[in-house]
């Protein structure tokens, strides 16, 4: 009988082709076209407090954030933009509401882009020509950011509420005003706090324009609720190839937004994976404390940058299969654990030695990957030829 090699299976690397969109440049980060989907966040500090804002931007940068947005509601905030834009390690977008004069201040300050909210900037339509000329001259893109909570009063009267059609009409109307002046260096967002409305709005917008799209569920809520709403909405759209940059909005520290955003992209194979822990939810069959094992392994491997999938399983039903499909895994039971590396059992260890053994083997695999030149975060699971 011929032996069958069991190891990691070939799986599709993506769910759908990306929607074809034009590409813009936000500082050093390309958005749209064939550029990878990027992750954004927004500072919670007063922008006028330059030190605190730069400190938070540094923390966001360390967490993997690629673009950061800062609020600019006052003249003091506008005055701080030049220093922040110059010293930030990632591109800075100025977030402008109510006062069009701050749009020009942000452009003059050298921000990488400007977000404008046409629903609440006074006499915005009358300023489009000037904004287009200033942005074009500086090579700075504009995000037209339409929000359900601040929709233009004319559209609220027409549709009765912030429907997908109302959000899309607002965005495309403002884009058309810029187009009249030859400016198309634009990205668009149409955010709503209801994921279903938001998804429908972006689908309509994607079908009617080729602008790059910034995805967001606005006011998504506390960390748990907001994570679920964002994952559902982003997953639906990104799995259809819709979306070029994302911002997860949480009532939580900004670095948590970035963490969730990165995990969403990694789960959809839209971002190169790093460490991934596969662990069972436990049940009456489990003969070890799976929760404790998974937490200890996660803590021991925290910060690992190589693309490593580690399976921590607690019983003999699914454990061997899941452990075999991972780069490294353990199937536990009867006070011991079978350690798998690349689909093969390499040793059996007492339960008390499972965590340290997994960490030791993970370090060996990481060293081998680095020697072989596997880039940080490059997925090992690839599509078959």
JOPE-V18298 format. One record per run of one state. SS is the DSSP state (~ for helix, > for strand, _ for the rest). FROM is the first residue (numbers start at 0). LEN is the number of residues. If there is no record, write none. Layout:
ss/from/len
SS/FROM/LEN
SS/FROM/LEN
This chain:
ss/from/len
_/0/22
>/22/4
_/26/2
>/28/4
_/32/5
>/37/5
_/42/7
~/49/14
_/63/3
>/66/5
_/71/3
~/74/13
_/87/3
>/90/6
_/96/4
~/100/9
_/109/3
>/112/4
_/116/7
~/123/15
_/138/2
>/140/7
~/147/3
_/150/2
~/152/7
_/159/4
~/163/17
_/180/5
>/185/7
_/192/2
~/194/14
_/208/3
>/211/4
_/215/1
>/216/1
_/217/4
>/221/1
~/222/16
_/238/6
>/244/3
_/247/3
>/250/1
_/251/2
~/253/14
_/267/8
>/275/4
_/279/10
~/289/11
_/300/8
>/308/5
_/313/5
~/318/7
_/325/2
>/327/6
_/333/2
>/335/6
_/341/2
>/343/7
~/350/21
_/371/14
